[in-house]
Amino acid sequence: MVVVNESERESMRPHADMEMMLKGYGLTTAEFLYHLPDHPRLLQSFIWQQYDIAPDFPELFRFIDFWNEKLEGPLHSVTYTHCHLVASSEWRNVTGEVVLH
């Protein structure tokens, strides 16, 4: 078992994010409006963000399923936006650099 402390985890995170973006993931942000369990006429907002793959959005639908099964506040609506930050065709591995004066 490998134990990773918090500072090592933070230093590893940018590499994992870049790897996910190169695999086709993009940042998905969703706003959930839901009815308060004690006051069903009142709506509250919840913001969710995760890397996900468009147009199927498996992570978003997994979270919606979790919400419906485990949480008490029934959903009113979900609005989302997706931004594909880096495409594999936009990224190149540079192995050297030539500097001319």
Contacts in CASP RR format, 6 or more apart in sequence:
PFRMAT RR
TARGET T0000
AUTHOR 0000-0000-0000
METHOD contacts of the structure
MODEL  1
MVVVNESERESMRPHADMEMMLKGYGLTTAEFLYHLPDHPRLLQSFIWQQ
YDIAPDFPELFRFIDFWNEKLEGPLHSVTYTHCHLVASSEWRNVTGEVVL
H
4 12 0 8 1.000
17 51 0 8 1.000
18 86 0 8 1.000
20 26 0 8 1.000
20 51 0 8 1.000
21 51 0 8 1.000
21 84 0 8 1.000
21 85 0 8 1.000
21 86 0 8 1.000
22 86 0 8 1.000
22 88 0 8 1.000
22 91 0 8 1.000
24 53 0 8 1.000
24 84 0 8 1.000
24 87 0 8 1.000
24 88 0 8 1.000
25 51 0 8 1.000
25 52 0 8 1.000
25 53 0 8 1.000
26 51 0 8 1.000
26 52 0 8 1.000
26 53 0 8 1.000
26 54 0 8 1.000
26 82 0 8 1.000
26 83 0 8 1.000
26 84 0 8 1.000
26 85 0 8 1.000
27 49 0 8 1.000
27 50 0 8 1.000
27 51 0 8 1.000
27 52 0 8 1.000
27 82 0 8 1.000
27 83 0 8 1.000
27 85 0 8 1.000
28 49 0 8 1.000
28 50 0 8 1.000
28 51 0 8 1.000
28 52 0 8 1.000
28 54 0 8 1.000
28 57 0 8 1.000
28 59 0 8 1.000
28 60 0 8 1.000
28 80 0 8 1.000
28 81 0 8 1.000
28 82 0 8 1.000
28 83 0 8 1.000
29 47 0 8 1.000
29 48 0 8 1.000
29 49 0 8 1.000
29 80 0 8 1.000
29 81 0 8 1.000
29 82 0 8 1.000
30 47 0 8 1.000
30 48 0 8 1.000
30 49 0 8 1.000
30 60 0 8 1.000
30 63 0 8 1.000
30 78 0 8 1.000
30 79 0 8 1.000
30 80 0 8 1.000
30 81 0 8 1.000
31 45 0 8 1.000
31 46 0 8 1.000
31 47 0 8 1.000
31 48 0 8 1.000
31 78 0 8 1.000
31 79 0 8 1.000
31 80 0 8 1.000
32 45 0 8 1.000
32 46 0 8 1.000
32 47 0 8 1.000
32 48 0 8 1.000
32 67 0 8 1.000
32 75 0 8 1.000
32 77 0 8 1.000
32 78 0 8 1.000
33 43 0 8 1.000
33 44 0 8 1.000
33 45 0 8 1.000
33 75 0 8 1.000
33 76 0 8 1.000
33 77 0 8 1.000
33 78 0 8 1.000
34 43 0 8 1.000
34 44 0 8 1.000
34 46 0 8 1.000
34 67 0 8 1.000
34 71 0 8 1.000
34 73 0 8 1.000
34 74 0 8 1.000
34 75 0 8 1.000
34 76 0 8 1.000
35 41 0 8 1.000
35 42 0 8 1.000
35 43 0 8 1.000
35 73 0 8 1.000
35 74 0 8 1.000
35 75 0 8 1.000
35 76 0 8 1.000
36 42 0 8 1.000
36 43 0 8 1.000
36 44 0 8 1.000
36 73 0 8 1.000
37 72 0 8 1.000
37 73 0 8 1.000
40 74 0 8 1.000
43 76 0 8 1.000
48 60 0 8 1.000
48 63 0 8 1.000
50 59 0 8 1.000
50 60 0 8 1.000
50 63 0 8 1.000
51 59 0 8 1.000
52 58 0 8 1.000
52 59 0 8 1.000
52 60 0 8 1.000
52 82 0 8 1.000
53 59 0 8 1.000
54 82 0 8 1.000
54 84 0 8 1.000
57 80 0 8 1.000
57 82 0 8 1.000
60 78 0 8 1.000
60 80 0 8 1.000
64 75 0 8 1.000
64 78 0 8 1.000
67 75 0 8 1.000
68 75 0 8 1.000
END
